[in-house]
Amino acid sequence: MIDNLSLALTHGLMLLAAFLLLRRPDLDREDAAPREKKRGRWGKRGA
């Protein structure tokens, strides 16, 4: 019983996550993502 419950719960949560990600309006637009500055040496921004 516990095995079936844990499988159903985890698969249900994965389906919910996939559904919410696919519903995003900016999924098909290239210009929707904010541009990120390149990181310099040692991971510092703007260097």
Secondary structure, DSSP 4 states (H G I P E B T S, - for coil): -HHHHHHHHHHHHHHHHHHHHHT-GGGS-STTSPP-PPB-GGG-BT-
